[in-house]
Each structure stands twice: as C-alpha cells, then as structure tokens.
Amino acid sequence: MEPWHPHPPRSTGIGDHDAPLIGRTLAGKRIALLVTGGIAAYRAPSVARALRRLGASVVPFVTPEGRRYVGFDALEWACNATGVTDLTFRAEHLGDAAPFDAYLVAPATYNTINSLRAGIASNPVLAVLASALGRLRRGEAAVLLAPTMHGTMHTDILQESLTHLRELGVTLVPPVDRYGKHNLPAPETLAAWTAAACSRSPLRGRRIVVTAGSIPTWIDDVRVMTNLFRGRLGIRIAEELAQRGARVHLIVGPTAEAVPPYVTTTRVRSFDEYREAVLREAAVDGTAVHILSAAVADYRVRTKLDGKIPSTGLDQLDLTPTAKVVTELIERFPATPTVSFKFQLDMAHETLMRIARDRLQEGHFAVIANRGEERGPDGEQIAHLVHRIAPPMRMVGKPAIAAAIADFLEAHIAPVPH
C-alpha cells in the first residue's frame, strides 16, 4: 500500500447535506421512512441517502424501540429533515399539509407487521401507517414493508398478516434470505422498489426484455472470442426501467458489473445461450419492447474444439460469421418494437447517422448509435437516439442515456390497461 501524502479533497460544489443524484425516478416524491425496533434500523441513514439519490425528499418517523438501534442525529442528517418520534397537535401522522407519495417501513418487524394487520396504532409509526392504508385505498400513496426478523419468527401468524396486507395493496419488498434470517435488502434495492411502487409511468406493468454485456463465442473449452464491452449501459437501462415500474427481464453475458437484485435476470455464457434466451423471452406473451444493447461476437469457429488446443493451433482457426440475432428477432416478432445499438470507431457522425437510418428501414423501432471517439467533457459516453418521426437526440453519460431511452418509450409505447 502506498502511504497517503495529505492534501485537500477536490472541490465538487456538493453541499454537506446534499445527496449526489444517480437518477431521478423519485424526483418530486415525498417519502415517509418508518423505522421500527429491529437491529437493521442502524442502516436507516443509508436507506434515506439512497432514496434521496433518486431525487426524493425523505421524512423519518422512528419508534421508541427504533431509537435504540439508529443514531437519530445521523438519520436526520441523512434525510436533511427533522425526524418525528412523538405526535403533536400538528398531526404529523396524517401528512395533510404535505402528503406523502410513499411510506417505506424499513425495517418492518414482526410486531409492526402483525399490529398493522390488526389495525393497532399504538406508536407514532403505526399511527402513520393507519393513515397510510387509507391513502393507499384511495390510490393516493404506496405502502411498502421490508420484513426483517429471525427465521423462527416467520410463523403462520406472520404469513397470514403478510398475505392480508398484500391483498390490501401493500408492497412487500423481498428480504435477503441469509443466515436463517430475513435480512434488510441493500439501500439501493429499497429505493428502487419505492420508485417502482409510486411510479405513474406509462411503462408501469409493461414487460421489457433488455440485453447487456459482451456475448462470446467459444473456441475450445477454455478460450473465447469476445469484445471489451462490460454491459454497464444495458444494466443501467434495466435499472431505470424497473424503477419506473416496468417488468424487466435482463439477459446479460459474462461481466463483473453488479446486476441489481430487483431485476429478473438470465445469465448467458455463449452466443448460442444468448440467442436461445432472447428468442424465448421475446415469445413470452405481453412483451412490449426489446432493447438489445448486448455486444455480440461477430465470428465463431465453424466447429468448437474439445479440451484446450495448443497455442500453436490458434492461427489455423476456421471462422464463420455469427447469425444476426436482432434481424431474426425482428423477423419473428415484427409487431414488437425493437431498439438496437450501433457502435463504430473512426467514422464521421453523418455516416453513423446514415447507418442508423438504414436500420430503421430494416424494421428497427429505434437505434442508439455512438462512436468511440465522441466523448463528453469528463470522458462520458455520448450516444444518439435515432427514430423515424423525430430528429436524432444527443445524450451524454450512461444515466442520461438510460433515462432518455425510458422517456422515449414512455412517449411511444401505450400503457398497460388496468
């Protein structure tokens, strides 16, 4: 390890209480973060920050038991808001002056869940939830529970309470099953579930297939032909769409990039697995859009070799082009819009736009086109969304590209009927 030579950090213009944004799927939303008396309450400040990093404003409510496990000053700092531990004449539990869009109970303990199901409002959090269920019934707000408890406490009583609350419209955030316990999910996962629960996007409920990462072809049992793409953009697109309430199925090639646990995912190791997965998921009834950002290897050996061939034999490989999965997809499912990606190097912008427009004539719904040499001021990826009825849209940075694609689909894909 290299020793640190003390020097001041770079100035970024971010205030001490600011939460740097990584998305805007909770922009303008007011969230009540309800903290109850489980050990997982110590993570509440991180949950608050994750909500705020998607644009939310957060107000914490904490039970007396919850205060045993969370640093209250730290929680207020993370929320940048005054916390509520007791109800006053202001009737904080009703939120009439500034209604909440969502109520997130994290952690939701055994006592809290069963008391809520029984209609008990014996502490500030349960009083808030009594009102929240009323707003949920009116369609004015979402209510989410993140159950956390030891496995022995998942009794028939708890099961009945959870089933009843789900039937009332409460969103149950799946816990992390580890060490024989229901553990609290990652803060980013809780924030994503909250965004999806209170989304009003036309994409909510729509099934969307997204592909990401490099898709290799195998030479022998240990060697592959592939490319340098890691799948970060495709994964970011899947996150954005899921946070807007879409039912995303992500197909991803080998990658070290983290895949969000709240996105249904199929991992593939080869071109053949990729082609099979794409065509299978595209055939699922109700699929609204295909977004194919995966970088598929252009060539494969005519016959895959067994074992590990000698290095001296690599110059004798018999290569053949891989089939164009996107072309087959459009031919088989012409009624389902397909968004494809086109990457080039050392090419003029107008040439790239012409290639993208030619793809539109081949049945592509939209094309995301970019050149490796075109970068933003801080090295960000720049891409252009090309569509038939609108001029190309220039997008800078993966989060902005993902958000722009989602915005585009919201404008051009009909909402699912309810």
Secondary structure, 3 states (H helix, E strand, C coil): CCCCCCCCCCCCCCCCCCCCCCCCCCCCCEEEEEECCCHHHHHHHHHHHHHHCCCCEEEEEECCCHHHCCCHHHHHHHHCCCCECCCCCCCCCCCCCCCCCEEEEEEECHHHHHHHHHCCCCCHHHHHHHHHHHHHHCCCCEEEEEECEEHHHCCHHHHHHHHHHHHCCCEECCCEEECCEEECCCHHHHHHHHHHHCCCCCCCCCEEEEEECEECEECCCCCEECCCCCCHHHHHHHHHHHHCCCEEEEEECCCCCCCCCCCEEEECCCHHHHHHHHHHHHCCCCEEEEEECCEECCEEECCCCCCCCCHHHHHHCCEEECCCHHHHHHHHCCCCCEEEEEEECCCCHHHHHHHHHHHHHCCCCEEEEEECCCECCCCCEEEEEEECCEEEEEEECHHHHHHHHHHHHHHHCCCCCC
